[in-house]
Amino acid sequence: MSHSLRSVPSHKQLIYDYIANLGPIAKAELLEAHDITSSTMTRLLDDMAKEGLILVTGLGPSKGGRKPLLYQINPDYGYIFGLEISRFTSTLGLFDMNMNQKSVVRWRMDETMTPERLVAHTVGMMLAFKKDHALSQSRILGLGIGAVGPLDRSSGVIINPQYFPAKGWEQVPICAMFEEAAGLPTLLENGANTALVGEHWSMRQDNVEHALYVSAGISLRSAMMSHGQIVYGKVDMEGSIGQMIIDVDGPRLEESGNYGSLETFASVQALERQVRTRLKVGGGLLLNNVAPEKVNLDTITEGLNAGDPFIREIFRQSASYFGVGLANLINTFHPELIILGGALISANPMYYQVATEVAVKKTYYGEAYIPQFSMGRLKEDAVVTGAALMVRSRMKL
């Protein structure tokens, strides 16, 4: 069995995706949702059943006549790899067609994890997963990658992400590298988009159409969904919200960044800089036994959990600024749901609580609009799940 991926979905693909998301489902419900004739629908369902894509799973309730057949996708039709390439850790997951996670592994992204080493390490894990589950190469439909941007999706290139511990992460043809090393069709998308796709899929019964995903960590990353589809701009700049100006008279985090930008106040680097400065001047922190250059999010979180008043205050201030940034995005887009993720959100419950409280206070539209917030259901597995879903939705059926 050979596999390829397409960019424009066919009728068959749309119906398959609909069954995948809402099945078990009857033909009548499929006809209500798709503008095709009953005979064409019957033919497509018969074709997909013969190919093993879908299964007849039983009979639905009768509405006066014979009980209708119910269709669902065949979870064992094939398997998909999802890969997250991030700055702290990277993750590889193996999924069946129902997005059941069969295996997952995470590893640290240290100074040795160059693109070449990441590909070799990942392919080794893929081989181990296939052996564990007795899967031949022909059973694997493809690899979806959710990566830190900016990137060029069409050419499968990671352009020049910041803050990677290892060198060599500029103009990386990551899809070509994996296609050669793993022999699989490979798709690239930014990690914020795949996280939103994954979380949206996990909440598919809630019928959310307009959603916002924002990740607060080493950088600030965002994705937007309207009518169930990811919103794209001319170029991929998932981290551009970090350059949103919060204080026109404020400092800047990096030489090329905006003065008073959101990332200057609400990012891991901003917190690390503040704590290092305090330590250098002898601020009496609980972290006084830590050298300034050794300060990272882990040590900051330890100080926060130990009750350090200075760290608690800068953490709260950071969350408050992040909430202002969220309010600006919400006031622009007015999504039904805002999903928050990233290292700062998961570091301590206070960050999420303060950020959402500030965002609600500064969101304006009227009593009819009340944004809903969530930390997501998939959390650290959102990116790899969304990356695998991306492959499933672009199969050439």
ZALUM-419387 format. One record per residue (C-alpha): residue number from 1; residue in one letter; x, y, z negated. Coordinates in steps of 0.1 Angstrom, whole numbers, plus 5000, padded with zeros to 4 digits. Layout:
BEGIN
{num->NUM; residu->A; c1->X; c2->Y; c3->Z}
...
This chain:
BEGIN
{num->1; residu->M; c1->5000; c2->5000; c3->5000}
{num->2; residu->S; c1->5014; c2->5034; c3->5010}
{num->3; residu->H; c1->5002; c2->5067; c3->4996}
{num->4; residu->S; c1->5002; c2->5103; c3->5007}
{num->5; residu->L; c1->4988; c2->5134; c3->4993}
{num->6; residu->R; c1->4967; c2->5161; c3->5010}
{num->7; residu->S; c1->4960; c2->5198; c3->5002}
{num->8; residu->V; c1->4924; c2->5201; c3->5014}
{num->9; residu->P; c1->4899; c2->5176; c3->4999}
{num->10; residu->S; c1->4876; c2->5156; c3->5022}
{num->11; residu->H; c1->4840; c2->5148; c3->5015}
{num->12; residu->K; c1->4851; c2->5114; c3->5003}
{num->13; residu->Q; c1->4876; c2->5130; c3->4979}
{num->14; residu->L; c1->4850; c2->5154; c3->4965}
{num->15; residu->I; c1->4826; c2->5126; c3->4959}
{num->16; residu->Y; c1->4853; c2->5105; c3->4943}
{num->17; residu->D; c1->4863; c2->5133; c3->4920}
{num->18; residu->Y; c1->4827; c2->5139; c3->4911}
{num->19; residu->I; c1->4823; c2->5102; c3->4901}
{num->20; residu->A; c1->4856; c2->5103; c3->4883}
{num->21; residu->N; c1->4845; c2->5133; c3->4862}
{num->22; residu->L; c1->4809; c2->5124; c3->4855}
{num->23; residu->G; c1->4805; c2->5087; c3->4861}
{num->24; residu->P; c1->4788; c2->5063; c3->4857}
{num->25; residu->I; c1->4765; c2->5081; c3->4881}
{num->26; residu->A; c1->4737; c2->5072; c3->4905}
{num->27; residu->K; c1->4736; c2->5080; c3->4942}
{num->28; residu->A; c1->4706; c2->5104; c3->4937}
{num->29; residu->E; c1->4727; c2->5126; c3->4914}
{num->30; residu->L; c1->4755; c2->5126; c3->4939}
{num->31; residu->L; c1->4731; c2->5137; c3->4967}
{num->32; residu->E; c1->4719; c2->5166; c3->4945}
{num->33; residu->A; c1->4754; c2->5178; c3->4941}
{num->34; residu->H; c1->4767; c2->5174; c3->4977}
{num->35; residu->D; c1->4753; c2->5187; c3->5010}
{num->36; residu->I; c1->4754; c2->5154; c3->5030}
{num->37; residu->T; c1->4727; c2->5130; c3->5042}
{num->38; residu->S; c1->4716; c2->5099; c3->5023}
{num->39; residu->S; c1->4730; c2->5076; c3->5050}
{num->40; residu->T; c1->4764; c2->5093; c3->5049}
{num->41; residu->M; c1->4765; c2->5091; c3->5012}
{num->42; residu->T; c1->4756; c2->5054; c3->5013}
{num->43; residu->R; c1->4784; c2->5048; c3->5039}
{num->44; residu->L; c1->4810; c2->5067; c3->5018}
{num->45; residu->L; c1->4800; c2->5048; c3->4986}
{num->46; residu->D; c1->4802; c2->5014; c3->5004}
{num->47; residu->D; c1->4836; c2->5023; c3->5019}
{num->48; residu->M; c1->4850; c2->5033; c3->4985}
{num->49; residu->A; c1->4836; c2->5002; c3->4969}
{num->50; residu->K; c1->4852; c2->4980; c3->4996}
{num->51; residu->E; c1->4885; c2->4998; c3->4991}
{num->52; residu->G; c1->4884; c2->4992; c3->4954}
{num->53; residu->L; c1->4882; c2->5029; c3->4946}
{num->54; residu->I; c1->4849; c2->5027; c3->4928}
{num->55; residu->L; c1->4829; c2->5000; c3->4910}
{num->56; residu->V; c1->4792; c2->4993; c3->4905}
{num->57; residu->T; c1->4790; c2->4994; c3->4868}
{num->58; residu->G; c1->4753; c2->4985; c3->4862}
{num->59; residu->L; c1->4718; c2->4999; c3->4866}
{num->60; residu->G; c1->4705; c2->5033; c3->4856}
{num->61; residu->P; c1->4670; c2->5041; c3->4842}
{num->62; residu->S; c1->4641; c2->5038; c3->4866}
{num->63; residu->K; c1->4622; c2->5069; c3->4877}
{num->64; residu->G; c1->4592; c2->5049; c3->4891}
{num->65; residu->G; c1->4609; c2->5026; c3->4915}
{num->66; residu->R; c1->4639; c2->5002; c3->4914}
{num->67; residu->K; c1->4666; c2->5009; c3->4889}
{num->68; residu->P; c1->4695; c2->5027; c3->4907}
{num->69; residu->L; c1->4730; c2->5014; c3->4909}
{num->70; residu->L; c1->4755; c2->5033; c3->4888}
{num->71; residu->Y; c1->4790; c2->5040; c3->4902}
{num->72; residu->Q; c1->4823; c2->5047; c3->4884}
{num->73; residu->I; c1->4858; c2->5048; c3->4895}
{num->74; residu->N; c1->4880; c2->5018; c3->4893}
{num->75; residu->P; c1->4907; c2->5026; c3->4866}
{num->76; residu->D; c1->4930; c2->4999; c3->4879}
{num->77; residu->Y; c1->4930; c2->5011; c3->4915}
{num->78; residu->G; c1->4964; c2->5028; c3->4910}
{num->79; residu->Y; c1->4986; c2->5046; c3->4885}
{num->80; residu->I; c1->5000; c2->5081; c3->4884}
{num->81; residu->F; c1->5030; c2->5096; c3->4867}
{num->82; residu->G; c1->5027; c2->5131; c3->4851}
{num->83; residu->L; c1->5059; c2->5150; c3->4842}
{num->84; residu->E; c1->5063; c2->5182; c3->4821}
{num->85; residu->I; c1->5095; c2->5201; c3->4826}
{num->86; residu->S; c1->5098; c2->5226; c3->4798}
{num->87; residu->R; c1->5125; c2->5244; c3->4777}
{num->88; residu->F; c1->5122; c2->5227; c3->4743}
{num->89; residu->T; c1->5112; c2->5192; c3->4755}
{num->90; residu->S; c1->5101; c2->5174; c3->4786}
{num->91; residu->T; c1->5075; c2->5146; c3->4787}
{num->92; residu->L; c1->5067; c2->5118; c3->4811}
{num->93; residu->G; c1->5033; c2->5100; c3->4810}
{num->94; residu->L; c1->5019; c2->5071; c3->4830}
{num->95; residu->F; c1->4981; c2->5072; c3->4836}
{num->96; residu->D; c1->4955; c2->5050; c3->4852}
{num->97; residu->M; c1->4928; c2->5065; c3->4874}
{num->98; residu->N; c1->4906; c2->5074; c3->4844}
{num->99; residu->M; c1->4935; c2->5094; c3->4829}
{num->100; residu->N; c1->4939; c2->5068; c3->4802}
{num->101; residu->Q; c1->4975; c2->5073; c3->4790}
{num->102; residu->K; c1->4993; c2->5040; c3->4793}
{num->103; residu->S; c1->5028; c2->5051; c3->4781}
{num->104; residu->V; c1->5044; c2->5084; c3->4772}
{num->105; residu->V; c1->5079; c2->5095; c3->4763}
{num->106; residu->R; c1->5094; c2->5129; c3->4753}
{num->107; residu->W; c1->5130; c2->5141; c3->4751}
{num->108; residu->R; c1->5148; c2->5172; c3->4741}
{num->109; residu->M; c1->5160; c2->5196; c3->4768}
{num->110; residu->D; c1->5196; c2->5203; c3->4756}
{num->111; residu->E; c1->5226; c2->5219; c3->4773}
{num->112; residu->T; c1->5234; c2->5186; c3->4791}
{num->113; residu->M; c1->5199; c2->5183; c3->4807}
{num->114; residu->T; c1->5207; c2->5196; c3->4842}
{num->115; residu->P; c1->5183; c2->5190; c3->4870}
{num->116; residu->E; c1->5203; c2->5161; c3->4883}
{num->117; residu->R; c1->5204; c2->5145; c3->4848}
{num->118; residu->L; c1->5167; c2->5151; c3->4842}
{num->119; residu->V; c1->5158; c2->5134; c3->4875}
{num->120; residu->A; c1->5180; c2->5104; c3->4867}
{num->121; residu->H; c1->5167; c2->5101; c3->4831}
{num->122; residu->T; c1->5130; c2->5104; c3->4843}
{num->123; residu->V; c1->5134; c2->5078; c3->4870}
{num->124; residu->G; c1->5149; c2->5055; c3->4844}
{num->125; residu->M; c1->5119; c2->5060; c3->4822}
{num->126; residu->M; c1->5096; c2->5054; c3->4852}
{num->127; residu->L; c1->5113; c2->5020; c3->4859}
{num->128; residu->A; c1->5109; c2->5011; c3->4823}
{num->129; residu->F; c1->5072; c2->5020; c3->4823}
{num->130; residu->K; c1->5065; c2->5000; c3->4855}
{num->131; residu->K; c1->5083; c2->4970; c3->4840}
{num->132; residu->D; c1->5063; c2->4973; c3->4807}
{num->133; residu->H; c1->5030; c2->4973; c3->4826}
{num->134; residu->A; c1->5041; c2->4949; c3->4853}
{num->135; residu->L; c1->5034; c2->4974; c3->4881}
{num->136; residu->S; c1->5049; c2->4972; c3->4915}
{num->137; residu->Q; c1->5059; c2->5004; c3->4933}
{num->138; residu->S; c1->5029; c2->5001; c3->4956}
{num->139; residu->R; c1->5006; c2->5006; c3->4926}
{num->140; residu->I; c1->5019; c2->5041; c3->4919}
{num->141; residu->L; c1->5001; c2->5068; c3->4938}
{num->142; residu->G; c1->5025; c2->5096; c3->4931}
{num->143; residu->L; c1->5042; c2->5120; c3->4906}
{num->144; residu->G; c1->5027; c2->5153; c3->4895}
{num->145; residu->I; c1->5051; c2->5179; c3->4879}
{num->146; residu->G; c1->5040; c2->5207; c3->4856}
{num->147; residu->A; c1->5071; c2->5230; c3->4852}
{num->148; residu->V; c1->5081; c2->5263; c3->4838}
{num->149; residu->G; c1->5080; c2->5289; c3->4865}
{num->150; residu->P; c1->5085; c2->5309; c3->4886}
{num->151; residu->L; c1->5083; c2->5283; c3->4913}
{num->152; residu->D; c1->5073; c2->5278; c3->4949}
{num->153; residu->R; c1->5046; c2->5252; c3->4950}
{num->154; residu->S; c1->5045; c2->5248; c3->4988}
{num->155; residu->S; c1->5082; c2->5239; c3->4991}
{num->156; residu->G; c1->5084; c2->5221; c3->4957}
{num->157; residu->V; c1->5112; c2->5244; c3->4944}
{num->158; residu->I; c1->5117; c2->5257; c3->4908}
{num->159; residu->I; c1->5131; c2->5291; c3->4915}
{num->160; residu->N; c1->5148; c2->5307; c3->4885}
{num->161; residu->P; c1->5133; c2->5299; c3->4851}
{num->162; residu->Q; c1->5148; c2->5317; c3->4821}
{num->163; residu->Y; c1->5161; c2->5303; c3->4788}
{num->164; residu->F; c1->5169; c2->5267; c3->4799}
{num->165; residu->P; c1->5197; c2->5253; c3->4777}
{num->166; residu->A; c1->5214; c2->5236; c3->4806}
{num->167; residu->K; c1->5229; c2->5253; c3->4837}
{num->168; residu->G; c1->5218; c2->5247; c3->4872}
{num->169; residu->W; c1->5181; c2->5255; c3->4870}
{num->170; residu->E; c1->5180; c2->5279; c3->4899}
{num->171; residu->Q; c1->5165; c2->5271; c3->4933}
{num->172; residu->V; c1->5160; c2->5235; c3->4924}
{num->173; residu->P; c1->5142; c2->5214; c3->4951}
{num->174; residu->I; c1->5127; c2->5193; c3->4924}
{num->175; residu->C; c1->5101; c2->5176; c3->4946}
{num->176; residu->A; c1->5126; c2->5165; c3->4972}
{num->177; residu->M; c1->5149; c2->5152; c3->4944}
{num->178; residu->F; c1->5122; c2->5131; c3->4929}
{num->179; residu->E; c1->5109; c2->5118; c3->4963}
{num->180; residu->E; c1->5144; c2->5106; c3->4972}
{num->181; residu->A; c1->5152; c2->5092; c3->4937}
{num->182; residu->A; c1->5118; c2->5076; c3->4929}
{num->183; residu->G; c1->5103; c2->5071; c3->4964}
{num->184; residu->L; c1->5070; c2->5087; c3->4954}
{num->185; residu->P; c1->5050; c2->5116; c3->4969}
{num->186; residu->T; c1->5055; c2->5145; c3->4945}
{num->187; residu->L; c1->5036; c2->5176; c3->4937}
{num->188; residu->L; c1->5048; c2->5207; c3->4918}
{num->189; residu->E; c1->5026; c2->5231; c3->4898}
{num->190; residu->N; c1->5034; c2->5255; c3->4870}
{num->191; residu->G; c1->5029; c2->5241; c3->4836}
{num->192; residu->A; c1->5003; c2->5266; c3->4824}
{num->193; residu->N; c1->4980; c2->5257; c3->4854}
{num->194; residu->T; c1->4984; c2->5219; c3->4848}
{num->195; residu->A; c1->4977; c2->5225; c3->4810}
{num->196; residu->L; c1->4945; c2->5243; c3->4818}
{num->197; residu->V; c1->4935; c2->5216; c3->4844}
{num->198; residu->G; c1->4941; c2->5189; c3->4818}
{num->199; residu->E; c1->4923; c2->5206; c3->4790}
{num->200; residu->H; c1->4894; c2->5215; c3->4812}
{num->201; residu->W; c1->4891; c2->5179; c3->4823}
{num->202; residu->S; c1->4891; c2->5168; c3->4786}
{num->203; residu->M; c1->4862; c2->5191; c3->4780}
{num->204; residu->R; c1->4843; c2->5183; c3->4812}
{num->205; residu->Q; c1->4811; c2->5174; c3->4794}
{num->206; residu->D; c1->4810; c2->5210; c3->4781}
{num->207; residu->N; c1->4805; c2->5224; c3->4817}
{num->208; residu->V; c1->4829; c2->5253; c3->4812}
{num->209; residu->E; c1->4834; c2->5272; c3->4844}
{num->210; residu->H; c1->4856; c2->5302; c3->4834}
{num->211; residu->A; c1->4885; c2->5296; c3->4812}
{num->212; residu->L; c1->4918; c2->5311; c3->4802}
{num->213; residu->Y; c1->4949; c2->5293; c3->4789}
{num->214; residu->V; c1->4977; c2->5311; c3->4772}
{num->215; residu->S; c1->5009; c2->5296; c3->4757}
{num->216; residu->A; c1->5030; c2->5314; c3->4732}
{num->217; residu->G; c1->5065; c2->5301; c3->4729}
{num->218; residu->I; c1->5100; c2->5309; c3->4743}
{num->219; residu->S; c1->5080; c2->5328; c3->4769}
{num->220; residu->L; c1->5044; c2->5337; c3->4773}
{num->221; residu->R; c1->5026; c2->5318; c3->4800}
{num->222; residu->S; c1->4990; c2->5319; c3->4812}
{num->223; residu->A; c1->4966; c2->5303; c3->4836}
{num->224; residu->M; c1->4931; c2->5313; c3->4847}
{num->225; residu->M; c1->4902; c2->5293; c3->4860}
{num->226; residu->S; c1->4870; c2->5306; c3->4877}
{num->227; residu->H; c1->4841; c2->5284; c3->4888}
{num->228; residu->G; c1->4862; c2->5254; c3->4878}
{num->229; residu->Q; c1->4891; c2->5263; c3->4901}
{num->230; residu->I; c1->4925; c2->5276; c3->4892}
{num->231; residu->V; c1->4930; c2->5313; c3->4902}
{num->232; residu->Y; c1->4961; c2->5319; c3->4922}
{num->233; residu->G; c1->4980; c2->5351; c3->4931}
{num->234; residu->K; c1->5003; c2->5359; c3->4960}
{num->235; residu->V; c1->5033; c2->5345; c3->4940}
{num->236; residu->D; c1->5037; c2->5322; c3->4911}
{num->237; residu->M; c1->5045; c2->5343; c3->4880}
{num->238; residu->E; c1->5030; c2->5323; c3->4851}
{num->239; residu->G; c1->5052; c2->5342; c3->4826}
{num->240; residu->S; c1->5043; c2->5377; c3->4838}
{num->241; residu->I; c1->5019; c2->5383; c3->4809}
{num->242; residu->G; c1->5049; c2->5386; c3->4788}
{num->243; residu->Q; c1->5056; c2->5419; c3->4806}
{num->244; residu->M; c1->5022; c2->5434; c3->4796}
{num->245; residu->I; c1->5030; c2->5467; c3->4779}
{num->246; residu->I; c1->5017; c2->5468; c3->4743}
{num->247; residu->D; c1->5037; c2->5498; c3->4730}
{num->248; residu->V; c1->5049; c2->5524; c3->4756}
{num->249; residu->D; c1->5075; c2->5537; c3->4731}
{num->250; residu->G; c1->5087; c2->5502; c3->4721}
{num->251; residu->P; c1->5119; c2->5484; c3->4727}
{num->252; residu->R; c1->5124; c2->5456; c3->4752}
{num->253; residu->L; c1->5135; c2->5420; c3->4748}
{num->254; residu->E; c1->5156; c2->5415; c3->4779}
{num->255; residu->E; c1->5176; c2->5439; c3->4801}
{num->256; residu->S; c1->5152; c2->5434; c3->4830}
{num->257; residu->G; c1->5120; c2->5435; c3->4810}
{num->258; residu->N; c1->5095; c2->5462; c3->4803}
{num->259; residu->Y; c1->5099; c2->5484; c3->4773}
{num->260; residu->G; c1->5072; c2->5477; c3->4747}
{num->261; residu->S; c1->5062; c2->5444; c3->4765}
{num->262; residu->L; c1->5042; c2->5417; c3->4748}
{num->263; residu->E; c1->5072; c2->5393; c3->4748}
{num->264; residu->T; c1->5092; c2->5418; c3->4727}
{num->265; residu->F; c1->5068; c2->5413; c3->4698}
{num->266; residu->A; c1->5051; c2->5379; c3->4704}
{num->267; residu->S; c1->5077; c2->5353; c3->4714}
{num->268; residu->V; c1->5101; c2->5329; c3->4698}
{num->269; residu->Q; c1->5130; c2->5351; c3->4708}
{num->270; residu->A; c1->5115; c2->5381; c3->4693}
{num->271; residu->L; c1->5110; c2->5363; c3->4659}
{num->272; residu->E; c1->5145; c2->5349; c3->4661}
{num->273; residu->R; c1->5160; c2->5384; c3->4668}
{num->274; residu->Q; c1->5142; c2->5399; c3->4638}
{num->275; residu->V; c1->5153; c2->5372; c3->4614}
{num->276; residu->R; c1->5189; c2->5373; c3->4626}
{num->277; residu->T; c1->5190; c2->5410; c3->4621}
{num->278; residu->R; c1->5176; c2->5407; c3->4586}
{num->279; residu->L; c1->5202; c2->5381; c3->4577}
{num->280; residu->K; c1->5231; c2->5401; c3->4590}
{num->281; residu->V; c1->5221; c2->5431; c3->4568}
{num->282; residu->G; c1->5216; c2->5408; c3->4538}
{num->283; residu->G; c1->5178; c2->5409; c3->4535}
{num->284; residu->G; c1->5175; c2->5384; c3->4507}
{num->285; residu->L; c1->5157; c2->5358; c3->4528}
{num->286; residu->L; c1->5151; c2->5322; c3->4516}
{num->287; residu->L; c1->5172; c2->5314; c3->4547}
{num->288; residu->N; c1->5204; c2->5331; c3->4534}
{num->289; residu->N; c1->5223; c2->5298; c3->4536}
{num->290; residu->V; c1->5216; c2->5298; c3->4574}
{num->291; residu->A; c1->5241; c2->5315; c3->4597}
{num->292; residu->P; c1->5224; c2->5341; c3->4619}
{num->293; residu->E; c1->5234; c2->5324; c3->4651}
{num->294; residu->K; c1->5218; c2->5292; c3->4638}
{num->295; residu->V; c1->5184; c2->5307; c3->4634}
{num->296; residu->N; c1->5157; c2->5291; c3->4656}
{num->297; residu->L; c1->5120; c2->5284; c3->4654}
{num->298; residu->D; c1->5125; c2->5253; c3->4632}
{num->299; residu->T; c1->5144; c2->5273; c3->4605}
{num->300; residu->I; c1->5119; c2->5302; c3->4608}
{num->301; residu->T; c1->5090; c2->5277; c3->4603}
{num->302; residu->E; c1->5108; c2->5262; c3->4573}
{num->303; residu->G; c1->5111; c2->5297; c3->4557}
{num->304; residu->L; c1->5075; c2->5304; c3->4565}
{num->305; residu->N; c1->5063; c2->5272; c3->4548}
{num->306; residu->A; c1->5086; c2->5279; c3->4519}
{num->307; residu->G; c1->5068; c2->5312; c3->4513}
{num->308; residu->D; c1->5094; c2->5337; c3->4524}
{num->309; residu->P; c1->5075; c2->5371; c3->4524}
{num->310; residu->F; c1->5095; c2->5387; c3->4551}
{num->311; residu->I; c1->5091; c2->5358; c3->4575}
{num->312; residu->R; c1->5054; c2->5356; c3->4567}
{num->313; residu->E; c1->5050; c2->5393; c3->4576}
{num->314; residu->I; c1->5069; c2->5392; c3->4609}
{num->315; residu->F; c1->5050; c2->5360; c3->4618}
{num->316; residu->R; c1->5017; c2->5378; c3->4611}
{num->317; residu->Q; c1->5028; c2->5409; c3->4630}
{num->318; residu->S; c1->5037; c2->5387; c3->4660}
{num->319; residu->A; c1->5003; c2->5370; c3->4659}
{num->320; residu->S; c1->4986; c2->5403; c3->4657}
{num->321; residu->Y; c1->5004; c2->5416; c3->4688}
{num->322; residu->F; c1->4996; c2->5384; c3->4706}
{num->323; residu->G; c1->4960; c2->5389; c3->4698}
{num->324; residu->V; c1->4962; c2->5424; c3->4714}
{num->325; residu->G; c1->4975; c2->5408; c3->4745}
{num->326; residu->L; c1->4948; c2->5382; c3->4745}
{num->327; residu->A; c1->4921; c2->5410; c3->4741}
{num->328; residu->N; c1->4936; c2->5427; c3->4772}
{num->329; residu->L; c1->4933; c2->5395; c3->4792}
{num->330; residu->I; c1->4898; c2->5388; c3->4779}
{num->331; residu->N; c1->4886; c2->5423; c3->4787}
{num->332; residu->T; c1->4898; c2->5419; c3->4822}
{num->333; residu->F; c1->4883; c2->5384; c3->4829}
{num->334; residu->H; c1->4857; c2->5376; c3->4803}
{num->335; residu->P; c1->4861; c2->5339; c3->4802}
{num->336; residu->E; c1->4838; c2->5315; c3->4784}
{num->337; residu->L; c1->4867; c2->5297; c3->4767}
{num->338; residu->I; c1->4902; c2->5307; c3->4757}
{num->339; residu->I; c1->4926; c2->5278; c3->4750}
{num->340; residu->L; c1->4958; c2->5286; c3->4731}
{num->341; residu->G; c1->4989; c2->5265; c3->4731}
{num->342; residu->G; c1->5027; c2->5267; c3->4727}
{num->343; residu->A; c1->5053; c2->5265; c3->4700}
{num->344; residu->L; c1->5041; c2->5295; c3->4680}
{num->345; residu->I; c1->5005; c2->5283; c3->4680}
{num->346; residu->S; c1->5015; c2->5249; c3->4667}
{num->347; residu->A; c1->5041; c2->5262; c3->4643}
{num->348; residu->N; c1->5016; c2->5274; c3->4616}
{num->349; residu->P; c1->4978; c2->5277; c3->4615}
{num->350; residu->M; c1->4982; c2->5314; c3->4606}
{num->351; residu->Y; c1->4993; c2->5323; c3->4641}
{num->352; residu->Y; c1->4962; c2->5310; c3->4657}
{num->353; residu->Q; c1->4939; c2->5325; c3->4630}
{num->354; residu->V; c1->4954; c2->5360; c3->4631}
{num->355; residu->A; c1->4957; c2->5361; c3->4669}
{num->356; residu->T; c1->4920; c2->5351; c3->4675}
{num->357; residu->E; c1->4907; c2->5374; c3->4648}
{num->358; residu->V; c1->4925; c2->5404; c3->4664}
{num->359; residu->A; c1->4914; c2->5394; c3->4699}
{num->360; residu->V; c1->4878; c2->5392; c3->4689}
{num->361; residu->K; c1->4879; c2->5426; c3->4672}
{num->362; residu->K; c1->4894; c2->5442; c3->4703}
{num->363; residu->T; c1->4872; c2->5425; c3->4729}
{num->364; residu->Y; c1->4845; c2->5447; c3->4743}
{num->365; residu->Y; c1->4815; c2->5438; c3->4764}
{num->366; residu->G; c1->4784; c2->5437; c3->4741}
{num->367; residu->E; c1->4767; c2->5413; c3->4718}
{num->368; residu->A; c1->4758; c2->5390; c3->4747}
{num->369; residu->Y; c1->4794; c2->5380; c3->4752}
{num->370; residu->I; c1->4812; c2->5361; c3->4725}
{num->371; residu->P; c1->4845; c2->5344; c3->4736}
{num->372; residu->Q; c1->4851; c2->5309; c3->4723}
{num->373; residu->F; c1->4886; c2->5299; c3->4712}
{num->374; residu->S; c1->4902; c2->5265; c3->4711}
{num->375; residu->M; c1->4936; c2->5249; c3->4705}
{num->376; residu->G; c1->4926; c2->5223; c3->4731}
{num->377; residu->R; c1->4920; c2->5187; c3->4728}
{num->378; residu->L; c1->4950; c2->5173; c3->4746}
{num->379; residu->K; c1->4975; c2->5198; c3->4731}
{num->380; residu->E; c1->5011; c2->5185; c3->4738}
{num->381; residu->D; c1->4998; c2->5161; c3->4764}
{num->382; residu->A; c1->4978; c2->5187; c3->4784}
{num->383; residu->V; c1->5005; c2->5195; c3->4809}
{num->384; residu->V; c1->5013; c2->5158; c3->4819}
{num->385; residu->T; c1->4976; c2->5150; c3->4821}
{num->386; residu->G; c1->4969; c2->5179; c3->4843}
{num->387; residu->A; c1->4998; c2->5171; c3->4865}
{num->388; residu->A; c1->4985; c2->5135; c3->4870}
{num->389; residu->L; c1->4950; c2->5149; c3->4877}
{num->390; residu->M; c1->4965; c2->5171; c3->4904}
{num->391; residu->V; c1->4978; c2->5140; c3->4921}
{num->392; residu->R; c1->4945; c2->5122; c3->4918}
{num->393; residu->S; c1->4926; c2->5151; c3->4933}
{num->394; residu->R; c1->4949; c2->5152; c3->4963}
{num->395; residu->M; c1->4950; c2->5116; c3->4973}
{num->396; residu->K; c1->4944; c2->5110; c3->5010}
{num->397; residu->L; c1->4914; c2->5088; c3->5008}
